[in-house]
């Protein structure tokens, strides 16, 4: 199956809730994702097909505070749809890298970046287990939804902070978020992945404490 053609045909470009400046290929009730799952035995959960609360908060924050990323080389870790990397480029980042373990997320990020008229470099792989690219700012949306993943991500972020990177995290206060290691920078109401009827909940942008 031609993945790019599938996404373009079945996931329409729509303004993002809370971040209408950015359009994403988003799944709807009849988007055909089940057909994609049936066609590919390696197809996982389509997290990339819908925006998540932490990413929405981060993207909104970057667009409202462009000095956060202006002129910087940034990494969007666990990029999903590429929303945060796209927002970083629209806010004036010098370069944005978007990393994800899911090849479908990589394809969606590339298509979404083109649709929004920005250049984003995609990286397929788990950077928490590999040498990380040299960036000034690491942006992490919604990677604290499971305890083992949260621990691995936090260890990676602490290593990168020690090497000089600034860390910003977006999350709707999930239970496994290491909030004692974080400082709230800003708060936003968001509609998180899986919330019924688009109901809003609070999410925050956090900085990793030194």
VOVEX-364399 format. One line per 5 residues: their letters; for each residue y, x, z of N, C-alpha, C, O. Coordinates in steps of 0.02 Angstrom, whole numbers, padded with zeros to 5 digits, always signed. Example, Ala and Ser with C-alpha at 12.3 -4.5 7.8 and 13.67 -1.06 7.14 Angstrom:
! VOVEX-364399
AS) -00284/+00660/+00390/-00225/+00615/+00390/-00165/+00660/+00390/-00166/+00712/+00423  -00112/+00642/+00354/-00053/+00684/+00357/+00002/+00645/+00394/+00057/+00670/+00402;
***
This chain:
! VOVEX-364399
XXXXX) -00060/+00042/+00000/+00000/+00000/+00000/+00063/+00044/+00000/+00067/+00093/+00038  +00111/+00027/-00042/+00174/+00063/-00044/+00216/+00040/+00016/+00243/-00015/+00016  +00221/+00084/+00067/+00253/+00064/+00129/+00327/+00049/+00120/+00353/+00000/+00147  +00362/+00090/+00081/+00433/+00077/+00069/+00443/+00009/+00037/+00487/-00029/+00057  +00403/-00006/-00014/+00409/-00070/-00049/+00393/-00127/-00002/+00426/-00179/-00004;
XXXXX) +00343/-00118/+00041/+00325/-00171/+00089/+00383/-00185/+00136/+00401/-00243/+00146  +00412/-00133/+00165/+00468/-00143/+00212/+00527/-00176/+00177/+00556/-00223/+00204  +00544/-00152/+00118/+00601/-00181/+00082/+00590/-00254/+00064/+00636/-00294/+00065  +00527/-00271/+00047/+00512/-00339/+00025/+00504/-00387/+00083/+00526/-00445/+00078  +00474/-00366/+00138/+00454/-00411/+00191/+00497/-00409/+00254/+00495/-00455/+00294;
XXXXX) +00535/-00356/+00263/+00578/-00350/+00322/+00651/-00348/+00298/+00676/-00294/+00280  +00685/-00404/+00298/+00752/-00406/+00271/+00801/-00365/+00311/+00793/-00356/+00372  +00852/-00339/+00277/+00906/-00304/+00311/+00950/-00355/+00346/+00976/-00401/+00314  +00958/-00347/+00411/+00998/-00395/+00450/+01043/-00357/+00498/+01025/-00303/+00521  +01102/-00385/+00514/+01143/-00354/+00566/+01105/-00352/+00632/+01067/-00397/+00648;
XXXXX) +01115/-00299/+00670/+01080/-00288/+00733/+01115/-00324/+00790/+01176/-00316/+00797  +01080/-00363/+00830/+01113/-00398/+00886/+01148/-00349/+00933/+01117/-00302/+00957  +01211/-00361/+00945/+01250/-00318/+00988/+01278/-00257/+00954/+01324/-00225/+00980  +01251/-00241/+00895/+01276/-00183/+00856/+01280/-00205/+00783/+01244/-00177/+00740  +01322/-00254/+00767/+01321/-00283/+00700/+01345/-00235/+00645/+01335/-00249/+00586;
XXXXX) +01375/-00179/+00665/+01396/-00129/+00615/+01336/-00098/+00579/+01342/-00072/+00524  +01278/-00102/+00610/+01218/-00071/+00583/+01168/-00125/+00562/+01152/-00171/+00601  +01144/-00120/+00501/+01093/-00166/+00476/+01025/-00130/+00477/+01020/-00071/+00459  +00975/-00166/+00498/+00907/-00139/+00501/+00858/-00184/+00465/+00867/-00245/+00462  +00806/-00154/+00436/+00749/-00193/+00412/+00711/-00217/+00473/+00681/-00178/+00509;
XXXXX) +00714/-00283/+00486/+00685/-00311/+00547/+00631/-00362/+00531/+00635/-00399/+00482  +00580/-00363/+00574/+00525/-00410/+00566/+00547/-00480/+00588/+00584/-00487/+00637  +00523/-00530/+00552/+00534/-00600/+00571/+00467/-00635/+00578/+00415/-00603/+00573  +00469/-00701/+00589/+00406/-00738/+00599/+00357/-00734/+00541/+00297/-00738/+00551  +00382/-00725/+00480/+00338/-00722/+00421/+00347/-00656/+00384/+00348/-00655/+00322;
XXXXX) +00354/-00602/+00421/+00367/-00537/+00390/+00305/-00505/+00361/+00311/-00457/+00322  +00246/-00529/+00377/+00185/-00502/+00348/+00158/-00440/+00381/+00118/-00404/+00351  +00180/-00426/+00442/+00155/-00366/+00476/+00080/-00368/+00488/+00047/-00316/+00490  +00052/-00428/+00496/-00020/-00432/+00505/-00056/-00409/+00442/-00110/-00379/+00447  -00028/-00423/+00384/-00058/-00399/+00322/-00058/-00323/+00319/-00105/-00292/+00296;
XXXXX) -00004/-00294/+00343/+00001/-00221/+00345/-00052/-00193/+00393/-00084/-00143/+00378  -00060/-00225/+00450/-00109/-00203/+00499/-00180/-00207/+00470/-00222/-00163/+00482  -00193/-00260/+00433/-00260/-00268/+00404/-00273/-00217/+00349/-00331/-00198/+00337  -00221/-00195/+00315/-00229/-00149/+00260/-00235/-00076/+00283/-00260/-00034/+00246  -00213/-00062/+00344/-00214/+00007/+00369/-00246/+00009/+00438/-00216/-00016/+00486;
XXXXX) -00305/+00038/+00445/-00339/+00041/+00510/-00301/+00083/+00562/-00313/+00077/+00622  -00256/+00126/+00539/-00217/+00167/+00585/-00151/+00135/+00606/-00112/+00165/+00643  -00140/+00074/+00583/-00078/+00039/+00600/-00077/+00024/+00675/-00124/-00006/+00701  -00024/+00044/+00709/-00018/+00031/+00781/+00030/-00026/+00795/+00040/-00070/+00753  +00058/-00026/+00854/+00107/-00079/+00872/+00171/-00068/+00833/+00197/-00012/+00830;
XXXXX) +00198/-00120/+00802/+00259/-00112/+00760/+00323/-00110/+00801/+00369/-00150/+00791  +00326/-00062/+00848/+00386/-00056/+00890/+00449/-00043/+00848/+00504/-00061/+00867  +00439/-00012/+00790/+00494/+00007/+00747/+00525/-00054/+00710/+00579/-00048/+00681  +00492/-00110/+00712/+00513/-00168/+00672/+00563/-00213/+00707/+00589/-00260/+00677  +00576/-00200/+00771/+00624/-00240/+00809/+00664/-00195/+00855/+00636/-00147/+00882;
XXXXX) +00728/-00209/+00865/+00767/-00167/+00911/+00748/-00178/+00983/+00730/-00233/+01003  +00752/-00125/+01022/+00737/-00127/+01094/+00802/-00119/+01133/+00852/-00093/+01108  +00799/-00142/+01196/+00859/-00145/+01236/+00894/-00078/+01248/+00955/-00074/+01244  +00855/-00027/+01264/+00886/+00038/+01277/+00920/+00067/+01216/+00974/+00095/+01221  +00888/+00060/+01158/+00918/+00083/+01097/+00981/+00045/+01079/+01029/+00074/+01055;
XXXXX) +00981/-00020/+01092/+01041/-00060/+01080/+01099/-00036/+01123/+01155/-00030/+01100  +01085/-00023/+01187/+01137/+00001/+01232/+01164/+00069/+01210/+01224/+00081/+01209  +01119/+00114/+01192/+01140/+00181/+01170/+01181/+00177/+01106/+01234/+00209/+01101  +01158/+00139/+01057/+01194/+00133/+00994/+01263/+00105/+01004/+01312/+00129/+00976  +01268/+00052/+01045/+01333/+00023/+01060/+01379/+00074/+01093/+01439/+00079/+01076;
XXXXX) +01352/+00111/+01139/+01392/+00161/+01175/+01418/+00216/+01128/+01476/+00235/+01133  +01376/+00239/+01084/+01397/+00292/+01038/+01452/+00268/+00991/+01501/+00304/+00979  +01445/+00208/+00966/+01496/+00181/+00920/+01562/+00168/+00957/+01616/+00176/+00928  +01558/+00149/+01020/+01619/+00135/+01059/+01650/+00199/+01087/+01709/+00199/+01104  +01610/+00252/+01092/+01634/+00316/+01121/+01614/+00373/+01074/+01570/+00413/+01092;
XXXXX) +01644/+00377/+01016/+01623/+00426/+00966/+01630/+00499/+00989/+01596/+00543/+00961  +01673/+00512/+01037/+01679/+00580/+01062/+01614/+00606/+01093/+01603/+00666/+01099  +01570/+00559/+01112/+01505/+00578/+01141/+01464/+00620/+01093/+01429/+00666/+01113  +01469/+00604/+01028/+01428/+00638/+00978/+01468/+00677/+00927/+01439/+00713/+00887  +01534/+00669/+00927/+01575/+00698/+00875/+01563/+00772/+00864/+01572/+00812/+00909;
XXXXX) +01543/+00790/+00803/+01533/+00860/+00785/+01470/+00891/+00813/+01459/+00951/+00803  +01428/+00853/+00847/+01368/+00881/+00878/+01306/+00871/+00835/+01302/+00826/+00794  +01257/+00915/+00846/+01191/+00907/+00816/+01148/+00871/+00868/+01141/+00895/+00924  +01121/+00813/+00849/+01088/+00771/+00899/+01016/+00756/+00877/+00999/+00758/+00818  +00975/+00740/+00928/+00906/+00719/+00917/+00895/+00651/+00947/+00911/+00640/+01006;
XXXXX) +00868/+00605/+00907/+00848/+00539/+00931/+00772/+00543/+00941/+00734/+00542/+00893  +00752/+00547/+01005/+00681/+00556/+01022/+00647/+00488/+01028/+00671/+00445/+01065  +00591/+00478/+00992/+00559/+00413/+00991/+00603/+00363/+00953/+00621/+00311/+00980  +00620/+00381/+00892/+00674/+00347/+00856/+00659/+00274/+00838/+00706/+00234/+00832  +00596/+00256/+00829/+00581/+00187/+00809/+00612/+00169/+00743/+00594/+00198/+00691;
XXXXX) +00660/+00124/+00743/+00693/+00102/+00682/+00747/+00151/+00658/+00772/+00144/+00602  +00764/+00200/+00699/+00818/+00247/+00683/+00886/+00223/+00704/+00936/+00254/+00687  +00889/+00168/+00741/+00953/+00138/+00760/+01000/+00188/+00794/+01058/+00193/+00776  +00974/+00226/+00843/+01018/+00271/+00881/+01041/+00330/+00838/+01099/+00349/+00842  +00997/+00358/+00798/+01017/+00412/+00753/+01069/+00389/+00703/+01117/+00425/+00689;
XXXXX) +01061/+00329/+00677/+01110/+00301/+00630/+01177/+00291/+00664/+01229/+00309/+00636  +01176/+00264/+00725/+01239/+00255/+00762/+01272/+00322/+00775/+01334/+00327/+00770  +01233/+00374/+00791/+01261/+00440/+00802/+01297/+00466/+00740/+01352/+00493/+00745  +01267/+00458/+00682/+01299/+00480/+00621/+01361/+00439/+00605/+01412/+00467/+00584  +01358/+00374/+00616/+01417/+00332/+00604/+01474/+00349/+00651/+01532/+00338/+00635;
XXXXX) +01456/+00375/+00711/+01507/+00393/+00760/+01533/+00464/+00751/+01578/+00485/+00788  +01507/+00501/+00703/+01535/+00566/+00688/+01494/+00627/+00706/+01520/+00682/+00708  +01429/+00617/+00720/+01386/+00675/+00733/+01384/+00720/+00672/+01387/+00697/+00615  +01377/+00786/+00684/+01372/+00832/+00629/+01306/+00825/+00593/+01302/+00832/+00532  +01253/+00811/+00631/+01186/+00804/+00604/+01145/+00764/+00654/+01152/+00772/+00714;
XXXXX) +01101/+00722/+00628/+01056/+00682/+00671/+00984/+00691/+00648/+00969/+00683/+00589  +00941/+00708/+00696/+00870/+00713/+00684/+00837/+00654/+00720/+00855/+00638/+00777  +00789/+00623/+00687/+00754/+00566/+00717/+00680/+00581/+00717/+00649/+00591/+00665  +00650/+00583/+00778/+00580/+00602/+00785/+00539/+00543/+00811/+00562/+00506/+00855  +00480/+00534/+00783/+00435/+00482/+00807/+00363/+00501/+00789/+00351/+00536/+00740;
XXXXX) +00316/+00477/+00829/+00245/+00491/+00817/+00215/+00444/+00765/+00161/+00457/+00739  +00249/+00389/+00751/+00223/+00336/+00707/+00250/+00346/+00636/+00310/+00345/+00626  +00206/+00355/+00586/+00230/+00364/+00518/+00268/+00303/+00491/+00311/+00310/+00448  +00251/+00245/+00517/+00288/+00185/+00496/+00360/+00186/+00522/+00406/+00165/+00487  +00369/+00211/+00583/+00437/+00219/+00610/+00477/+00269/+00568/+00536/+00259/+00556;
XXXXX) +00444/+00322/+00546/+00478/+00372/+00505/+00501/+00341/+00440/+00558/+00353/+00418  +00459/+00301/+00408/+00478/+00268/+00346/+00535/+00219/+00358/+00582/+00217/+00318  +00530/+00180/+00411/+00583/+00131/+00426/+00649/+00166/+00440/+00702/+00144/+00418  +00647/+00221/+00477/+00708/+00258/+00492/+00741/+00283/+00428/+00802/+00278/+00419  +00701/+00311/+00384/+00728/+00337/+00322/+00761/+00282/+00281/+00816/+00291/+00254;
XXXXX) +00727/+00225/+00275/+00755/+00169/+00237/+00817/+00140/+00270/+00866/+00124/+00236  +00816/+00134/+00336/+00874/+00107/+00372/+00934/+00153/+00366/+00991/+00129/+00360  +00923/+00218/+00368/+00978/+00265/+00361/+01011/+00258/+00292/+01072/+00255/+00287  +00970/+00254/+00241/+00997/+00245/+00173/+01036/+00180/+00168/+01089/+00178/+00138  +01009/+00127/+00198/+01042/+00062/+00195/+01111/+00062/+00229/+01155/+00023/+00211;
XXXXX) +01119/+00107/+00277/+01183/+00111/+00313/+01227/+00169/+00290/+01279/+00183/+00320  +01207/+00202/+00237/+01248/+00252/+00206/+01256/+00317/+00245/+01308/+00350/+00240  +01206/+00335/+00285/+01209/+00398/+00323/+01146/+00439/+00309/+01095/+00413/+00286  +01152/+00504/+00322/+01096/+00549/+00314/+01065/+00564/+00382/+01099/+00586/+00427  +01000/+00551/+00388/+00963/+00565/+00450/+00901/+00605/+00430/+00864/+00586/+00385;
XXXXX) +00890/+00661/+00464/+00830/+00701/+00453/+00774/+00674/+00496/+00782/+00668/+00557  +00716/+00658/+00467/+00661/+00629/+00504/+00609/+00683/+00520/+00596/+00728/+00480  +00579/+00677/+00580/+00527/+00723/+00602/+00468/+00682/+00627/+00475/+00643/+00674  +00411/+00690/+00595/+00351/+00653/+00615/+00311/+00696/+00663/+00285/+00748/+00643  +00306/+00676/+00726/+00267/+00713/+00774/+00291/+00703/+00844/+00344/+00673/+00856;
XXXXX) +00252/+00727/+00892/+00268/+00722/+00963/+00303/+00786/+00985/+00270/+00837/+00998  +00368/+00785/+00990/+00406/+00845/+01007/+00397/+00864/+01080/+00411/+00921/+01099  +00373/+00818/+01122/+00364/+00836/+01192/+00309/+00888/+01201/+00306/+00921/+01253  +00266/+00895/+01152/+00211/+00944/+01155/+00222/+01003/+01109/+00178/+01045/+01102  +00281/+01008/+01079/+00293/+01060/+01029/+00362/+01090/+01041/+00400/+01067/+01083;
XXXXX) +00376/+01143/+01004/+00442/+01173/+01007/+00494/+01123/+00982/+00486/+01094/+00928  +00546/+01114/+01020/+00597/+01064/+01002/+00650/+01096/+00958/+00663/+01156/+00963  +00680/+01057/+00913/+00734/+01083/+00872/+00795/+01100/+00916/+00803/+01072/+00970  +00836/+01145/+00891/+00895/+01166/+00928/+00951/+01115/+00918/+00982/+01112/+00865  +00963/+01074/+00969/+01014/+01022/+00966/+01057/+01025/+01028/+01037/+01052/+01080;
XXXXX) +01117/+00996/+01023/+01163/+00996/+01079/+01156/+00933/+01123/+01172/+00934/+01182  +01131/+00879/+01093/+01127/+00815/+01127/+01061/+00782/+01110/+01044/+00776/+01051  +01025/+00759/+01160/+00962/+00722/+01150/+00972/+00651/+01174/+00994/+00639/+01230  +00956/+00603/+01131/+00965/+00532/+01143/+00896/+00500/+01147/+00854/+00509/+01103  +00883/+00463/+01201/+00817/+00435/+01214/+00823/+00361/+01230/+00850/+00342/+01282;
XXXXX) +00800/+00319/+01185/+00801/+00247/+01198/+00730/+00221/+01209/+00687/+00228/+01166  +00718/+00191/+01267/+00657/+00151/+01278/+00592/+00191/+01277/+00542/+00168/+01250  +00593/+00250/+01307/+00531/+00289/+01312/+00503/+00290/+01383/+00461/+00333/+01399  +00526/+00245/+01425/+00503/+00244/+01495/+00468/+00178/+01511/+00477/+00150/+01566  +00429/+00154/+01464/+00394/+00090/+01474/+00324/+00098/+01500/+00290/+00048/+01514;
XXXXX) +00301/+00160/+01508/+00233/+00173/+01532/+00234/+00238/+01571/+00267/+00286/+01551  +00198/+00241/+01628/+00206/+00294/+01677/+00190/+00363/+01648/+00228/+00410/+01658  +00133/+00371/+01614/+00114/+00436/+01588/+00164/+00461/+01536/+00183/+00519/+01536  +00184/+00416/+01492/+00234/+00434/+01441/+00300/+00453/+01474/+00331/+00502/+01454  +00321/+00415/+01524/+00383/+00429/+01558/+00383/+00498/+01590/+00432/+00535/+01586;
XXXXX) +00327/+00517/+01620/+00322/+00582/+01652/+00325/+00638/+01600/+00358/+00689/+01611  +00292/+00629/+01544/+00292/+00680/+01492/+00361/+00687/+01460/+00384/+00743/+01448  +00394/+00631/+01448/+00461/+00633/+01420/+00510/+00666/+01468/+00551/+00707/+01447  +00506/+00648/+01532/+00553/+00677/+01580/+00543/+00753/+01586/+00592/+00789/+01590  +00481/+00776/+01585/+00470/+00848/+01587/+00501/+00883/+01527/+00531/+00936/+01534;
XXXXX) +00493/+00853/+01468/+00524/+00880/+01408/+00600/+00882/+01414/+00631/+00932/+01398  +00629/+00827/+01437/+00702/+00824/+01443/+00729/+00874/+01493/+00782/+00904/+01482  +00694/+00884/+01547/+00716/+00933/+01596/+00714/+01004/+01567/+00758/+01045/+01582  +00663/+01018/+01527/+00660/+01084/+01494/+00718/+01093/+01445/+00749/+01146/+01442  +00733/+01041/+01408/+00788/+01046/+01359/+00856/+01049/+01393/+00901/+01084/+01369;
XXXXX) +00863/+01014/+01449/+00925/+01019/+01486/+00935/+01090/+01513/+00990/+01117/+01510  +00882/+01120/+01537/+00886/+01189/+01562/+00905/+01237/+01506/+00934/+01290/+01519  +00889/+01220/+01444/+00906/+01261/+01387/+00976/+01246/+01360/+00998/+01278/+01313  +01011/+01198/+01391/+01080/+01186/+01373/+01096/+01120/+01340/+01154/+01106/+01326  +01046/+01078/+01328/+01059/+01014/+01295/+01084/+00962/+01344/+01065/+00962/+01403;
XXXXX) +01127/+00918/+01320/+01149/+00859/+01358/+01100/+00803/+01343/+01078/+00795/+01287  +01084/+00764/+01395/+01034/+00711/+01388/+01065/+00643/+01403/+01095/+00634/+01456  +01058/+00595/+01357/+01077/+00526/+01370/+01018/+00481/+01357/+00982/+00489/+01308  +01007/+00433/+01402/+00950/+00389/+01399/+00974/+00316/+01400/+01019/+00299/+01438  +00945/+00275/+01358/+00958/+00203/+01359/+00896/+00166/+01382/+00841/+00177/+01357;
XXXXX) +00904/+00121/+01431/+00846/+00086/+01457/+00869/+00024/+01496/+00920/+00026/+01530  +00831/-00032/+01491/+00847/-00092/+01529/+00813/-00092/+01598/+00783/-00142/+01618  +00818/-00037/+01633/+00795/-00032/+01702/+00721/-00047/+01709/+00701/-00086/+01753  +00679/-00018/+01666/+00607/-00029/+01672/+00580/+00004/+01736/+00611/+00049/+01764  +00522/-00020/+01758/+00495/+00001/+01823/+00480/+00076/+01825/+00486/+00106/+01878;
XXXXX) +00460/+00106/+01769/+00442/+00176/+01769/+00500/+00222/+01752/+00491/+00282/+01744  +00560/+00195/+01746/+00620/+00236/+01735/+00633/+00278/+01797/+00638/+00251/+01852  +00640/+00345/+01791/+00654/+00387/+01849/+00727/+00384/+01869/+00764/+00433/+01862  +00749/+00327/+01893/+00820/+00314/+01905/+00851/+00362/+01956/+00912/+00372/+01955  +00810/+00390/+02001/+00838/+00437/+02050/+00861/+00502/+02018/+00898/+00540/+02048;
XXXXX) +00838/+00515/+01956/+00858/+00576/+01920/+00915/+00563/+01872/+00936/+00608/+01835  +00940/+00502/+01872/+00988/+00482/+01821/+01053/+00457/+01851/+01055/+00434/+01908  +01106/+00463/+01812/+01172/+00436/+01831/+01194/+00385/+01778/+01191/+00399/+01718  +01214/+00326/+01801/+01236/+00274/+01754/+01303/+00292/+01723/+01351/+00307/+01758  +01305/+00291/+01657/+01366/+00305/+01619/+01401/+00240/+01599/+01462/+00236/+01601;
XXXXX) +01361/+00190/+01578/+01389/+00126/+01556/+01333/+00075/+01557/+01274/+00092/+01557  +01353/+00011/+01559/+01305/-00043/+01559/+01323/-00094/+01505/+01382/-00106/+01491  +01271/-00125/+01475/+01281/-00173/+01421/+01229/-00229/+01428/+01173/-00216/+01449  +01247/-00291/+01410/+01196/-00344/+01405/+01161/-00338/+01338/+01193/-00330/+01286  +01095/-00341/+01339/+01056/-00333/+01277/+00999/-00384/+01275/+00980/-00412/+01327;
XXXXX) +00974/-00395/+01215/+00913/-00435/+01207/+00856/-00386/+01195/+00853/-00355/+01141  +00811/-00377/+01243/+00760/-00326/+01237/+00701/-00352/+01197/+00692/-00412/+01188  +00661/-00304/+01172/+00599/-00320/+01136/+00555/-00365/+01179/+00539/-00348/+01236  +00535/-00422/+01151/+00490/-00466/+01187/+00523/-00518/+01230/+00490/-00564/+01255  +00589/-00512/+01242/+00623/-00563/+01282/+00625/-00629/+01245/+00638/-00630/+01184;
XXXXX) +00611/-00685/+01278/+00609/-00749/+01243/+00677/-00773/+01221/+00726/-00769/+01258  +00680/-00798/+01159/+00740/-00831/+01133/+00801/-00787/+01134/+00858/-00812/+01137  +00792/-00722/+01131/+00849/-00677/+01129/+00891/-00676/+01191/+00950/-00659/+01189  +00863/-00695/+01248/+00901/-00696/+01310/+00922/-00626/+01330/+00885/-00578/+01318  +00981/-00620/+01359/+01010/-00554/+01375/+00989/-00531/+01444/+00978/-00571/+01490;
XXXXX) +00982/-00465/+01451/+00969/-00434/+01515/+01014/-00371/+01518/+01037/-00348/+01466  +01027/-00345/+01578/+01067/-00284/+01582/+01028/-00222/+01561/+00969/-00215/+01578  +01060/-00179/+01525/+01033/-00113/+01508/+01088/-00062/+01522/+01147/-00079/+01525  +01068/+00000/+01530/+01117/+00051/+01545/+01107/+00112/+01501/+01052/+00125/+01475  +01160/+00149/+01494/+01158/+00217/+01467/+01163/+00264/+01527/+01208/+00259/+01568;
XXXXX) +01115/+00310/+01531/+01110/+00356/+01587/+01118/+00428/+01563/+01098/+00445/+01507  +01147/+00469/+01606/+01146/+00542/+01596/+01096/+00572/+01644/+01091/+00552/+01701  +01059/+00622/+01620/+01012/+00658/+01664/+01053/+00703/+01710/+01093/+00743/+01687  +01042/+00696/+01775/+01078/+00736/+01823/+01057/+00810/+01816/+01000/+00825/+01798  +01104/+00854/+01830/+01089/+00926/+01828/+01046/+00944/+01888/+01027/+01002/+01896;
***
